[in-house]
């Protein structure tokens, strides 16, 4: 009976595939059994459409049309015969209950060479239930909720014009990948939703995040270990925790972070503006060639911050100073307003002081009317151009 059902499904898929391939169109998940009622799980239909497209010849696409589709956890895997497109025109909704997830993701694109995700649709993580359980905030050990959309071992990809709302954990995770452009994204979750980073990049190279708006409960864009050759440009951030390199140094044998540029961004109403953060630990790594340039900060609590004493938990007082080496960092043309008097705060490690930290044309005002201050330790910042606040060893 099972063999008969399988054969029937394969025959149906083959028929649909030949028809759509001949027309150069996309495989519609509705033709594989998906129902746009927001209640019937369409995961099987999405997987079937993906498999049919993946193993066909030529450029192929999977279409999720207008409508609301409930989709359980799915891994859309390659390698495929040719470039793949996942065109999301409707809304896919995750199961609301975190217990429905056995893996650390909701939708995962894996081991694909040449991928496009577009269509103007929405990934809805339905994260409120996970947030109410704390999302691992303040706990050293807990079960981490699933990432909404993961790109793992993906090369040459474009993520274009999609929205992600109310993720349970990170909205978009790019890991172990290269040559990816994520652009014209709209990412939204409440300011009090824990760990809902907009885009997190780790162990990946040649990644661009551009022309996007991120409102979250955590970092708008976060850069993890092993990120190299990253450009964040024309991103509007807030609310959230700002644009961050880190956290780094939490685990042993982390890869270095290098060649990171954040440019032409606006950060508003956030906990931080632009930040580098490392854990207090014995685990050594390096972060270098990092530039924050042409950034407008509005009402940020910490407009410019290096925090090598980062610890969101309560068990760090007995930990050693950070061994992450931070060097060749530029804060150029950072301007705007600070919600606190300390507009620049460079707290480097006593065990591994920061080197070559350059501040140029920093012009930040304290909203309360008093002059802002620059505070720093275990670093000798170099400053030039317009400096408000003054930030050099002679002004310590």
C-alpha positions in Angstrom: 0.0 0.0 0.0 2.8 2.4 1.0 4.7 1.5 -2.2 1.6 2.2 -4.3 1.2 5.6 -2.6 4.8 6.5 -3.1 4.6 5.5 -6.8 1.5 7.6 -7.2 3.2 10.7 -5.7 6.3 10.2 -7.9 4.1 9.9 -11.0 2.2 13.1 -10.0 5.5 14.9 -9.3 6.9 13.8 -12.6 3.9 15.0 -14.5 3.8 18.4 -12.8 7.5 18.8 -13.3 7.5 18.1 -17.0 4.6 20.5 -17.5 6.1 23.3 -15.6 9.7 22.7 -16.9 8.4 22.9 -20.4 6.8 26.3 -19.7 9.8 27.6 -17.7 7.6 28.3 -14.7 7.7 27.5 -11.0 6.3 24.5 -9.2 3.4 25.7 -7.1 3.2 24.0 -3.7 -0.6 24.0 -4.1 -0.2 21.4 -6.9 1.6 19.2 -4.4 -1.2 19.4 -1.8 -0.6 22.6 0.1 -3.8 24.3 1.4 -3.8 28.0 2.2 -6.0 27.9 5.2 -3.3 28.6 7.9 -4.1 25.3 9.7 -3.2 22.4 7.4 0.5 21.6 7.6 2.0 22.2 4.1 5.5 21.0 5.0 5.1 17.8 3.0 4.0 19.7 -0.1 6.9 22.2 0.2 9.3 19.3 0.5 7.8 17.5 -2.4 7.9 20.6 -4.7 11.5 21.3 -3.7 12.6 17.7 -4.4 10.9 17.8 -7.8 12.5 21.1 -8.7 15.9 20.2 -7.2 16.3 17.1 -9.3 15.1 18.6 -12.6 17.3 20.1 -15.3 17.8 23.8 -15.8 16.8 26.8 -13.7 13.9 25.7 -11.5 11.7 27.4 -8.9 9.3 26.6 -6.1 6.4 29.0 -5.7 4.5 29.6 -2.5 1.6 31.7 -3.8 -0.5 34.3 -2.0 -2.3 33.0 1.0 -1.5 31.8 4.5 0.3 28.4 4.8 1.1 26.6 8.0 4.5 25.0 7.5 6.2 22.7 10.0 10.0 22.4 10.2 11.5 21.7 6.8 15.1 21.3 5.5 15.3 22.2 1.8 18.5 20.4 0.8 20.8 20.2 -2.1 22.9 19.7 -4.0 20.5 20.3 -6.9 21.0 19.9 -10.6 20.9 23.6 -11.3 20.3 27.0 -9.7 17.2 27.1 -7.4 14.6 29.8 -6.7 12.3 29.7 -3.7 9.6 32.3 -4.5 7.6 33.3 -1.5 4.6 35.4 -2.5 2.3 34.5 0.4 2.9 34.0 4.1 4.3 30.9 5.7 3.6 30.4 9.4 5.6 28.4 11.8 3.9 26.2 14.4 3.4 28.4 17.5 4.4 25.8 20.0 8.2 25.5 20.5 7.7 21.8 21.3 6.9 21.2 17.7 10.6 21.6 16.8 13.2 18.9 17.3 15.9 20.8 15.5 17.4 24.3 15.9 15.7 25.7 12.8 12.2 26.2 11.3 13.1 26.5 7.6 16.6 25.6 6.5 18.3 25.9 3.1 21.3 23.6 3.0 24.1 22.6 0.7 22.9 24.6 -2.3 25.0 26.2 -5.0 23.2 29.2 -6.6 20.0 30.0 -4.7 17.5 32.9 -4.9 14.9 33.5 -2.2 12.5 36.3 -3.3 8.8 37.1 -4.0 7.9 39.7 -1.4 6.3 37.3 1.0 6.6 36.7 4.7 8.1 34.2 7.1 6.0 34.4 10.3 7.8 32.6 13.2 4.8 33.0 15.6 7.4 33.5 18.4 5.3 34.9 21.3 5.1 31.5 23.1 8.9 31.1 23.0 9.4 34.7 24.2 7.1 34.1 27.2 9.5 31.3 28.3 12.4 33.7 28.3 14.2 32.6 25.1 17.3 31.6 27.1 17.8 35.1 28.4 19.8 35.0 31.7 20.3 31.3 31.6 23.6 29.5 30.9 21.9 26.3 29.9 18.5 26.0 28.3 17.0 24.7 25.1 17.4 27.3 22.4 14.3 28.0 20.3 14.5 27.5 16.6 15.9 30.0 14.1 13.3 31.1 11.6 15.3 30.8 8.4 18.7 29.3 8.1 21.2 29.2 5.2 23.8 26.6 5.9 26.6 25.6 3.4 25.0 27.8 0.8 27.1 29.4 -2.0 26.2 32.2 -4.4 22.8 33.2 -3.0 20.5 36.2 -3.1 17.8 36.8 -0.5 15.8 39.6 -1.9 12.7 41.5 -0.7 11.3 39.1 1.8 9.9 39.8 5.3 10.4 38.0 8.6 8.2 38.7 11.6 8.1 37.4 15.1 10.8 34.8 15.1 11.2 32.6 18.1 15.0 33.1 18.0 17.2 34.6 15.3 15.2 35.7 12.2 17.8 34.8 9.6 21.0 32.8 10.2 23.8 32.6 7.6 26.4 30.0 8.6 29.2 28.1 6.8 28.3 29.9 3.6 29.8 32.3 1.1 28.9 34.8 -1.6 25.5 35.8 -0.3 23.6 39.0 -0.7 20.6 39.7 1.6 18.8 42.9 0.5 15.6 44.8 0.8 14.6 42.8 3.9 12.0 43.8 6.4 12.6 42.2 9.8 10.2 42.8 12.6 9.7 41.6 16.2 8.9 43.5 19.4 11.6 45.3 21.3 11.1 43.0 24.3 11.4 39.7 22.3 14.6 38.0 23.6 17.3 36.9 21.2 15.5 37.8 18.1 18.6 39.0 16.1 17.6 40.2 12.7 20.5 38.7 10.6 23.3 36.7 12.3 26.4 35.7 10.2 28.9 33.2 11.4 31.7 31.1 9.8 30.9 32.7 6.4 32.6 35.0 3.9 31.7 37.5 1.3 28.3 38.4 2.8 26.4 41.6 2.1 23.4 42.8 4.1 22.0 45.9 2.3 19.0 48.2 2.0 17.0 46.6 4.8 15.0 47.6 7.9 15.3 45.7 11.1 13.2 46.1 14.2 14.0 43.5 16.8 14.5 42.6 20.5 18.2 42.0 20.0 21.0 42.9 17.6 19.7 44.1 14.2 22.7 42.6 12.6 25.2 40.4 14.5 28.5 39.0 13.5 29.7 35.8 15.0 33.0 33.8 15.0 34.5 33.0 11.6 32.8 35.9 9.7 35.1 37.5 7.1 34.5 39.9 4.2 31.2 41.2 5.5 29.5 44.4 4.3 26.5 45.9 6.1 25.3 48.9 4.1 22.1 51.1 4.2 20.5 49.3 7.0 18.0 51.0 9.3 18.0 49.5 12.8 15.8 50.0 15.8 14.4 49.2 18.2 17.0 46.5 19.2 20.5 46.2 20.5 22.2 47.9 17.5 24.7 46.5 15.0 27.2 44.2 16.8 30.4 42.3 16.1 30.0 39.5 18.6 29.6 38.1 20.9 33.0 36.4 20.6 35.2 34.3 22.8 32.5 32.2 24.5 33.6 28.9 23.0 37.0 27.2 22.5 38.6 27.3 19.0 36.4 30.0 17.6 37.6 31.3 14.2 38.8 34.9 13.8 36.6 37.7 12.6 38.1 40.0 10.0 37.4 42.5 7.3 34.0 43.8 8.5 32.5 47.0 7.2 29.3 48.7 8.5 28.5 51.8 6.4 25.7 54.3 5.7 23.4 52.9 8.4 20.9 54.5 10.8 20.5 53.2 14.3 17.6 54.6 16.3 16.2 54.1 19.8 18.5 51.2 20.5 20.4 49.9 23.5 23.7 50.2 21.5 24.7 52.0 18.3 27.7 50.1 16.9 29.3 47.6 19.2 32.0 45.0 19.5 31.4 42.5 22.4 33.5 39.6 23.8 33.0 37.3 26.7 35.2 37.0 29.7 36.8 33.7 29.2 40.2 31.9 28.5 39.3 31.2 24.9 41.5 33.2 22.5 40.7 34.5 19.0 41.1 37.7 17.1 38.8 40.4 15.6 40.5 42.9 13.3 40.0 45.2 10.3 36.6 46.4 11.4 35.2 49.7 10.2 32.0 51.5 11.2 31.6 54.4 8.9 29.0 57.0 8.1 26.6 55.9 10.8 23.8 58.0 12.2 22.8 57.2 15.8 19.6 58.6 17.3 18.8 58.2 21.0 21.1 55.2 21.5 22.1 54.3 25.0 25.6 53.4 24.0 26.3 54.9 20.6 29.9 53.6 20.3 31.0 50.7 22.5 33.6 48.0 22.8 32.6 45.7 25.6 35.1 43.0 26.5 33.3 42.2 29.7 30.1 41.1 28.1 28.1 38.7 30.1 24.3 38.6 30.0 24.2 35.9 32.7 24.8 36.2 36.4 27.8 33.8 36.7 30.7 35.8 35.2 32.2 37.7 38.1 34.8 34.9 38.7 35.7 34.5 35.0 39.1 35.7 33.7 39.4 38.7 31.4 38.7 38.2 27.7 41.5 36.8 25.6 40.0 38.0 22.3 42.4 40.3 20.6 40.8 43.4 19.0 42.8 45.5 16.6 42.5 47.8 13.6 39.1 49.2 14.4 37.8 52.4 12.8 34.9 54.5 14.0 34.6 57.1 11.3 31.9 59.8 10.8 29.6 58.6 13.5 27.1 61.3 14.4 23.8 61.8 16.2 22.5 61.8 19.8 23.1 59.7 22.9 20.5 58.7 25.4 23.2 58.6 28.1 26.2 60.8 29.0 28.8 58.2 28.0 28.6 58.5 24.2 31.8 56.5 23.6 32.7 53.6 25.9 35.8 51.5 25.0 36.1 48.8 27.7 39.0 46.6 26.5 40.4 43.6 28.2 43.1 44.0 30.8 44.6 40.7 29.6 44.7 41.7 25.9 44.4 45.5 25.4 42.8 46.8 22.1 45.2 48.1 19.5 44.9 50.6 16.7 41.4 51.9 17.6 40.8 55.0 15.4 38.1 57.6 15.9 37.6 60.2 13.2 34.9 62.8 12.9 32.7 61.5 15.8 30.0 64.1 16.5 27.5 62.9 19.2 25.5 65.0 21.5 23.9 64.1 24.8 20.2 64.6 24.6 20.0 66.0 28.2 22.0 69.0 27.1 25.2 68.3 28.9 28.4 67.5 27.1 28.8 63.8 26.4 32.0 62.0 27.6 34.3 59.3 26.3 35.4 56.6 28.7 38.0 54.0 27.9 40.3 51.4 29.5 43.1 49.2 28.3 43.3 51.0 25.0 45.0 54.2 23.6 42.5 55.5 21.1 43.6 57.6 18.2 41.3 60.5 17.4 41.2 63.1 14.7 38.8 65.5 13.0 35.7 66.6 14.7 35.6 64.9 18.1 32.5 65.3 20.3 33.2 63.9 22.8 36.9 64.3 23.0 38.4 60.8 23.1 42.2 60.4 23.4 44.6 59.5 26.2 45.1 63.2 27.0 41.4 63.5 27.7 41.0 60.4 29.8 
